[in-house]
């Protein structure tokens, strides 16, 4: 989270068919434009906003979890709400970020719960509520395609529901709902995974549901899980640091720096995942995998589909037709690579926050699929190698880059001005 010394601006570019960029229209934006927050002037975030804790994107909807100076947290949303993914109050379309009011959430809020984590699948949204000394609560809402709601019914429902975990057992012991702690929740287009602590020893486990037939939830015996399912990966000796989900695959980065991969490898997205050590961040596009290594050069390894240049380099095809290797960033004038701070993976494009060699300034670089202008370059041609996309040429708005996010044909930059 970023502390506000003056004010914050959120910029977005790309696909906008249902208003998910919150720029007041439903037209694609080929350049970065400021997002609108309802009843706020000059495209600023709401008064006293300290930061955006999380931003989650579905097919055509966006959620933002805001934190305020008085300690409040609020869920805001925009875009498509026709499947109930923005809650029962908004079943149409929102072209500005609007506070999302959910009666079920308000019931828990009256008991001292706060929304701390959010995620979004294709047309489904997830909230994790926390309260001191109480078990965490997971709420799902929206489409139930492939069992995405995790509530054990195959019928779609627009009514937000609490996801139950009391049918699960870990090492022969039933999960006590009063002991469940959700460390993280991540969603791909069709499946979702939670990193939880539960049980007698407060041990780490991975729980998931949704589409499963490619093995993205640990096995291929089930087409999809419509209720939470324990993923058969022992993480007790090497806990989870971060997970990332593609369309049909899952990547787990452990605290030791090693990675575990499962799911489809049709595009080579799991290729040589056990060959890299000292990984500090992972990311997935729909059909690709990206590993930021903890070495002197902050190497970013990419593998998988390169149909839109999303691997960020000249293809180096191995004998089996799969390409794997480092993303090719342009060298600085002194011949050194830029320092890579973080990355964000969208559907088939990638954003990276970098510092040029011997500089404290930060820039956003991007590459890959650009059909909707989601790289903000004022054109819709794919970009085959990393190129600077922010600060943008001719854009008068200046400020420090606080965070970036990448979604389904969308890109987001949070500036502190």
URDAUR-V936714 format. One record per helix or strand of 3 or more residues. SS is the DSSP state (@ for helix, = for strand). FROM is the first residue (numbers start at 1). TO is the last residue. If there is no record, write none. Layout:
BEGIN
ss,from,to
SS,FROM,TO
SS,FROM,TO
END
This chain:
BEGIN
ss,from,to
=,8,14
=,29,34
=,49,57
=,61,68
=,73,80
=,93,99
@,103,109
=,114,120
=,124,130
=,137,142
@,145,147
=,157,162
@,177,179
=,181,187
=,191,198
=,203,211
=,224,230
=,240,245
=,249,254
=,259,263
=,279,285
=,288,293
=,300,304
=,323,326
=,339,345
=,349,355
=,363,368
=,383,390
=,400,406
=,410,416
END
